[in-house]
């Protein structure tokens, strides 16, 4: 359905217009849900493209935009306003990539994201997920912002540069911050690395968990959540190597343990393209060696005393991790 006329378009009375395909709003003409309590329902397979500086509004009644699909704001800069009551239900996504997408009344537990700007005019308690950027980027909120205990701030972290390597939620106003943070870690962050996930003019209240966790490359990361006067920052507090278990672990043995640093690994049978990686308890890799073919491997821990992790991987995709104590 392509809406191109500059004239107003209406859904009236108690009608329900259910979209299971694609609606392209290509003009500045109003899309009116009015004269009663009509509903524009965007189903899970539906897509609504807001390609203009227009509006979805209501008249003489209460109009409802019910979304469980995808609503996307692209096209020319400027403000697209949704004055009709918006209920964004999971798995619904509303994405703003250009300009400003403003809402009169916004409810629901769906996702609000993108690289553009959003404005929740009558925001009392945001209930859904804020997901800035694409992969990754910055989402800007115009005005004050208040989240609820059910709110999730989601961030993809590909590197240490804000806005280009990890997601940022930029609030141009005051913030009351509740809920939790979900981290999708895409690279090997280091101990004490910091990521500023939210910026604001002022954070008047911050009720977030003290720590959050993420996983990358068999390592378990714990981040401290730091609420500052004008930002929320994650800091890597610990990195622990996870323990993997599979068929290789049934035949593999490591000895002596404890050791003075030198040890042997018996794989139980001959394997090709074997990799042995040694890490400390902070997740730092001490050494990594590859063997074209091996059954018994001799190795050494060139590090200080303490617990270390030895990860053995084969060309067939099998891997296991053992703990060894260097005395």
N, C-alpha and C positions, 0 to 999 in steps of 0.2 A: 504494500500500500504506500504510494508516493503522494505526500501532501505538499503541493507546490503553490497553491493559490495564496495570495496575500489576504484573502477574505477569511473570516472565522469559520472554523469547522466544528460541528456540534455532535456530542453524544448526549441524548436527552432522556428525561423521565427516569424510570427504573431500569433502563437498558444496561446490558453488559456487553461491551465489545471485547472479545477474547482473542488475543493475538497468539497464534502458534507459528507464525512465519516471521516476516520483517515489515516494520513500519518505518519509513523514512520521512522525517519532518524536515522538509527542505525550504520552508518559507517562514517569514516573520508573522504570518497570520495566526491568530490565536487558535489553539485546540481546546475547545470548551467542553467541560463535563458539567452540565447544568440543567436547570429547570426540573429539579427533582434530586435524586441521589444516584446518578449513573456511575458505572465503574468501567475503567479501562484496565483490563486484566492482561498482564504480560506473562504468559505461561513459561514453564521451565525451558521450552524450546524456542520461545519468542525472543526477538531482538527489536529494540526501538532505537534508531539512530537519530540523535538530535543534531542536525547538520546546519542549524541556523541560529540566529539570535531571536528566537521566538519565545513561546510560553505554552504551558498546559495549565489552564485556569478553570474556574467554576463560576456559575451564575445561578442565583436564586435557589440555593440548596447546597448540598455537600457532595462534591465530586471526589471520587477515590481513584488513585493510581495504585493498583495492586501488582507488585512485581516479584516474580520468582525466577525470571530469566535474566536477560542482559539489557540494560539501558546505557547507552554510550553517547557522551557529548564530544563531538569533534567538529571540524569545519572552521568557519571564521571566528575571530575573537569576539568578545562581547558577552553579554549576560543572557543565558537561557534560564527562565524562571519557571518553577513548578509550584504554582499556588495551590493546586489541588492537594488534598491530603495524600501523602505518600507512605505506603506500607511496603517496605522492602524486606521480603521474607526469604530466609535461607532456603535454597542456595542462590538467591537473587544477588545480582551484582549491579551496582550503579557506578559507572566509571566516567570521570571527567578528564579529558586530555587537553582541551584548550579552553580559554576563556574562563568564565565563572558560571557554575551551575548552582542556583540558589533554590532553597526549599522553604515553603511556608510552614508546613508541619510534616516532620519526618519521624517515622516509627519503624520498628522491625529489627530483626537480628541478622539481616543480610550484610553484604560487603559494600563499603563505600570507599572508592579508591581512585587512582589515576595520577597524572602529572600536572593537572590543571589546578583550579581553585574551586572550592565548594563553600557554601554559606548556609548554615542551618539557622534560619531567622528566629524561629520560636523553639530553639533547642533547650529542653529542660533536663533531659537525661538520655544521652545517646546510648542505645542498647546493643548495637551490632559490632562489626569488625571494621576498623580503619586499616586500609591496606594501601599505603602510599606507593606511587611509582608504577612502573611496569616491571622491569628487572634490571636495576632498581630505579628509583627516582624520588621526587619530592611532591607531596600533596600539600596544598596550602588551604587553610581554613580562614575565611574572612570573618572577623569578629570573635566574640568570646565563645568558649567551648566548655561543655560540661559532659563528662562521661558517667556511666553507671557502673555498678559492681559487675555487670555482665559484659562490659565492653572489652574487646580485644584489640590491642595495637599490634599489628603484624608487621614484621620487618624481615626482608631478605638481606643477608650480609654476604657480599661477594669480595669485599676488600675493606680498606681503612678510610677511603675517601667518601665523605658524606654527600648524598645526593646523586652520585655517579656510581659508587661501589656499594653503598648501602642506603636503605630507604629512610626518609625523613618526613615527619609530619610537622609542618610549620604553621603555628597558630598565630594569627595577627590579632591578638587580644589576650584576655585573661583566661586561665585554665583551672578548672576543678577536675583533677585527674583521679579516676577510680578504675577498677578492673584489673587486667593483667596484660602481660606482654608475651607474644609468641614469636620466637626467633627461628628463622629458616637459614641455617649456617651453610654457606657454600664454599668456604675456604678454610685453611688452617690458620686460624687466628692465634696470636701469641699471648702469653701470660701478661696481664696488665694492659692489654689493648683496650681502648675506649671507643664507644660508638654513641654519638648524640642522636637519639632517635626522635626526640620531640623538642622543638624550640617554641618559645612563647614570649609575649611581652611580660607576663608575670604569672607564676603558678601559685595560686592562693591556697590550694589544698592538694596533697598528693598521697593517695592511699593505694599504693601498689605493693606487690610482694617484694620482700627484701632481696630475693634471688630468683632467677629463671635459668632454665637449662636448655641445651641444644646438643645435637650430635653431628659429627663430621668425621669421615674416614676412620670409623671404629673408635673415635675419641669422644668422651663425654665432657662437655664444657659447662661450667657453672659461671654465671654472670651476676655480679652485684648490681642491683638496681639503685641508682643514685638520683634522688630528687633534689635538684638545685633550684634557685629562685626563678630562673628563666629557661631551664631545660631539664630533660630526663636523659640520663646517660647510663649505658651499660658498660661495665668494666669486667674483663675476664679475670675471675678469681681463682679458678682451678681448671686443669686439663688432666683427665684420667683416661688411660687406655682401657677400652672395654675388652671383655673376655669373650672370644668367639669359640664355638664348639662345633665340630663336625667330624667326619670319618677319620681325618688325619690324626685327630687327637687320641684315637683309640690305640694307635700303634706307636705314636711318637713318645720318646722318653728323653729327659734332660738330666745330666749328671756331671760332676757331683753338685749337690744343692743342699746346703750352702756351699759356696766355692770361694777361692781366693781371686776370682776373676776369670780364670780359664775354665771352660766347660765343654762338654760334647753333647751333640744331639744325635740320637738314633731314630731315623725316620721309619724304621720297620721294613722298608723295602726301597728299591732304587726309584728315585724321582728325577725328572728332568726339569730344568729351569726353576730352581729353588731359590727363594729370596729369604734371607734372615735379617730381621730388623730389630735392633735393641733400643728401647726407650726407657727413660726414667719415670718417676711417679708424677712429674710435672707435664708429661706428654712430649718432652723434648727427645728427638731422635739422636741417639749416641752414635750409632753406626748402621749401615745397610750394605749387605754383601749379596751378590748373586752367584749361583753355582750352576754350571751347565748340566751336570749330572751328579747326584749325591745320594748316599744312604746314611753315612755317618759323617757329621760335620763337626769340626773343632773350631771354637770361636773364643773371643776374650772380651770382657767388659772393661773398656778404657775410660773408667769414670770413678767417682768417689764411692765409698762404701754405701750400702743400703739396698733397698728393693728395686729390681729392674724387671722389665717385661720383654720377653723374647717372642716375636711374632714370626712364624714360619708360614710361607705361602708357596704354592706350587703352580705350575702352568695350567693345571686342570681346574683352577679356581678354588681348591681346598686351602684352608688356612686355619691355624690355631695359635693361641697365645698362652705362654707359660710364664710363671713368676719364678724369679731366681733371686737369692740373697747373696750379695757380695760382702764377704766379711773383711 
